[in-house]
Every structure is written in C-alpha cells, then in structure tokens.
C-alpha cells in the first residue's frame, strides 16, 4: 500500500510541475517576449495537458485537484500581474480619438472651396479630379458625366467628398 501511495504522489508531481511550467511560460510571454503569443499559448496548452494527465493518471479526484491548482495558480499570477502593472502591457494606453479642434480646423479648411470654380482635369464619370484654386481635388458630380477641360463649380461637400456641377462662369485670370 505504501508504494502505491508514493507512486500516485509522484504521478501528481509531473502535472504539478507542468502547471508551474505553463504559468512560467505565460509570465515570460508578458515580461520577456510581449506580443509574440506563441510562448503564452504553449504555456496554456502545457497546463491543459497537465490537467488531462492528472485525470488519466489519478482519476477524478486527482484531475479535479490539478484543475483547482491550475486555476488558483493562474488566477494568483494574473492578480499579481494586475497589481504589478504588467497587465498594462495588454492595453493600449494612448487614445486614438480624433482631436475635435483639429477636425473643426480641417472642416473649415475644406469648406473654403465651397462655391469656387475650376477645371475638370479628368473626365468626371461621376468621380475624377478637378483643379480648384491651384489644387488638384478629387470631386464627384451629382450624377451626370462631365468631360475633362470643362469648367466646374463646387456646390456641396459631404464628409470628405466635394460635389461639382458644370459652371457657366467665365474663367477669371489668377493673380500671380
């Protein structure tokens, strides 16, 4: 009976060591090799194999004990990482929101073209390019086709699109 008990205890040491190895690989993933993911996934797979081995070698009680141990070890490690600030490596700390002042400035700059006239550089079928006040802008018609070289006038804008119509205004010479 003594050797049978010692064999079961030894059989539980292997899954226990594998669980510790899995947790160490996950910690190494966070601290030493961030962003690579293979090491952390390998650690999780080793832990899963350890729990499976415990179920096969020691039965239900051994498997449940290994699962509880793996859960407690992983939870404790994640709590420790949270408290130590390592968890911040998983979260983007800078904001990706657009600056409202910058957006308003951009909108005002784009609005300066409303009502201005220029020349269609490419055929507008219904989109293409027009030269307006010395700048080449991507424009769209309201549905009709406009041949290249035609005078166009920006009549509206929607988000990033300028909408043009044929213009009947004569071309005025620009000041140099």
PEGI-V76358 format. One record per residue. N is the residue number from 1. OMEGA is omega in radians with two decimals (none if undefined). Layout:
((N,OMEGA) (N,OMEGA))
//
This chain:
((1,-3.11) (2,-3.14) (3,3.11) (4,3.13) (5,3.14) (6,3.08) (7,3.12) (8,3.12) (9,3.11) (10,3.12) (11,3.11) (12,3.12) (13,-3.13) (14,3.08) (15,3.11) (16,3.11) (17,3.12) (18,3.10) (19,3.10) (20,3.10) (21,3.12) (22,3.12) (23,3.11) (24,3.10) (25,3.10) (26,3.10) (27,3.09) (28,3.09) (29,-3.09) (30,-3.01) (31,-3.00) (32,-3.03) (33,-3.07) (34,3.04) (35,-3.08) (36,3.02) (37,-3.08) (38,-3.10) (39,3.12) (40,3.11) (41,3.08) (42,3.09) (43,3.12) (44,3.12) (45,3.09) (46,3.11) (47,3.11) (48,3.10) (49,3.13) (50,3.13) (51,3.11) (52,3.12) (53,3.12) (54,3.08) (55,-3.09) (56,-3.07) (57,-2.98) (58,3.11) (59,-3.05) (60,-3.10) (61,3.11) (62,3.13) (63,3.13) (64,3.09) (65,3.12) (66,3.12) (67,3.11) (68,3.11) (69,3.12) (70,3.14) (71,3.14) (72,3.13) (73,3.14) (74,3.12) (75,3.12) (76,3.12) (77,3.11) (78,3.09) (79,3.12) (80,3.11) (81,3.10) (82,-3.10) (83,-3.10) (84,3.13) (85,3.14) (86,-3.13) (87,-3.14) (88,3.10) (89,-3.14) (90,-3.00) (91,3.08) (92,-3.05) (93,-3.14) (94,-3.11) (95,3.10) (96,-3.14) (97,3.11) (98,3.10) (99,-3.08) (100,3.12) (101,3.12) (102,3.11) (103,3.12) (104,3.12) (105,3.12) (106,3.11) (107,3.11) (108,3.12) (109,3.14) (110,-3.12) (111,-3.14) (112,-3.12) (113,3.14) (114,3.12) (115,-3.14) (116,-3.11) (117,3.10) (118,-3.07) (119,3.05) (120,-3.13) (121,3.10) (122,3.02) (123,-3.14) (124,-3.04) (125,-0.24) (126,3.10) (127,3.13) (128,-3.11) (129,3.08) (130,3.06) (131,-3.12) (132,3.13) (133,3.07) (134,3.12) (135,3.10) (136,-3.09) (137,3.01) (138,-3.07) (139,3.08) (140,3.07) (141,3.11) (142,3.08) (143,-3.11) (144,3.10) (145,3.14) (146,-3.12) (147,3.08) (148,3.14) (149,-3.14) (150,3.04) (151,3.12) (152,3.12) (153,3.10) (154,-3.08) (155,3.11) (156,3.02) (157,-3.10) (158,-3.10) (159,-3.13) (160,-3.09) (161,2.99) (162,3.10) (163,-3.05) (164,3.00) (165,3.00) (166,-3.12) (167,3.08) (168,3.12) (169,3.08) (170,3.14) (171,3.09) (172,-3.12) (173,3.12) (174,3.07) (175,-3.11) (176,none))
//
